[in-house]
Amino acid sequence: MADEVSVAGSERYVAGSDAVQAILDRNAAVAQRVGAAFNDVENLRCRVASEDESVVAEVDGLQRLTELYLEPGIQRRYRPDKLAAVITETVLATGQVVLEEAAAIRARHFLPSDGSDH
């Protein structure tokens, strides 16, 4: 029967055989990588400015708009439909940057970078 050992706030199971222990250790390592990748993506924030820098959008790793800056007086310079288009284009561009950054984060955590197998 396997024993349960608590290590620094997490549980670690100790198996009766080396083969089972190796599986448990690999599963724990994968769980750590998944947790780290999720944390990195969740904490990701990207900002993109419109071409004229009058609109700046910030989107987080979960594709939520977290901040939107509109230059003072912008509504006087643009017709409502044009302003809506600039805001939409900027937010969508920011979302695309977030997707690319999130993919890079996942690659760092799960793809071998030095020939070693994660």
Secondary structure, 3 states (H helix, E strand, C coil): CCEEEEECCEEEEECCCHHHHHHHHHHHHHHHHHHHHHHHHHCCEEEEECCCCCEEEEEECCCCEEEEEECCCHHHHCCHHHHHHHHHHHHHHHHHHHHHHHHHHHHHHHCCCCCCCC
